[in-house]
């Protein structure tokens, strides 16, 4: 990670179809922690983009709940 702007843009590419929320709770917790770190330096724009398109909305909603 190298800061080049006053915001962070993250493409999260590891959701999977075999997980109801796209990722395990442990994986989502790790991403939530990283997102909180990024937010200390400005806005964060993160979205899920992967082959498991059917799980990406659930992954995004689960992440939102974790960073609230």
C-alpha positions as CSV (number, residue, x, y, z in Angstrom):
1,X,0.0,0.0,0.0
2,X,1.3,3.4,-1.0
3,X,-0.6,6.5,-0.3
4,X,-1.0,8.6,-3.5
5,X,-4.3,10.4,-2.7
6,X,-6.4,11.5,0.2
7,X,-8.7,8.5,-0.2
8,X,-8.3,4.7,-0.5
9,X,-9.7,2.7,-3.4
10,X,-9.8,-1.0,-2.9
11,X,-11.0,-3.8,-5.1
12,X,-11.7,-6.9,-3.0
13,X,-11.3,-9.9,-5.2
14,X,-11.6,-12.9,-3.0
15,X,-15.2,-13.7,-2.4
16,X,-16.3,-17.3,-3.0
17,X,-19.6,-18.9,-3.8
18,X,-19.3,-21.6,-1.2
19,X,-19.5,-18.9,1.6
20,X,-23.0,-17.4,2.2
21,X,-21.4,-14.0,2.9
22,X,-18.7,-14.5,0.2
23,X,-16.0,-14.8,2.8
24,X,-15.5,-16.3,6.2
25,X,-16.1,-14.3,9.3
26,X,-12.4,-14.3,10.0
27,X,-11.6,-13.0,6.5
28,X,-14.2,-10.3,6.8
29,X,-12.8,-9.2,10.2
30,X,-9.4,-8.9,8.7
31,X,-10.7,-6.7,5.8
32,X,-12.7,-4.6,8.3
33,X,-9.6,-4.0,10.4
34,X,-7.6,-3.0,7.3
35,X,-10.5,-0.7,6.2
36,X,-10.5,1.1,9.6
37,X,-6.8,1.7,9.2
38,X,-7.3,3.1,5.7
39,X,-10.1,5.4,7.0
40,X,-7.6,7.1,9.4
41,X,-6.1,8.8,6.3
42,X,-9.4,9.7,4.5
43,X,-12.4,8.2,2.7
44,X,-12.4,4.5,1.7
45,X,-14.0,3.2,-1.5
46,X,-14.0,-0.5,-1.3
47,X,-16.0,-2.9,-3.4
48,X,-16.1,-6.7,-4.1
49,X,-15.3,-7.8,-7.6
50,X,-14.7,-11.5,-8.2
51,X,-16.0,-14.5,-10.1
52,X,-18.4,-15.2,-7.3
53,X,-20.6,-12.3,-8.4
54,X,-23.7,-13.9,-6.7
55,X,-21.9,-13.5,-3.3
56,X,-20.5,-10.0,-3.7
57,X,-23.6,-8.1,-2.5
58,X,-23.7,-10.3,0.7
59,X,-20.0,-9.8,1.2
60,X,-20.3,-6.0,0.9
61,X,-23.3,-5.9,3.4
62,X,-21.4,-8.1,5.9
63,X,-18.3,-5.8,5.6
64,X,-20.5,-2.7,6.2
65,X,-21.9,-4.2,9.4
66,X,-18.4,-4.9,10.6
67,X,-17.0,-1.4,10.1
68,X,-20.0,0.4,11.6
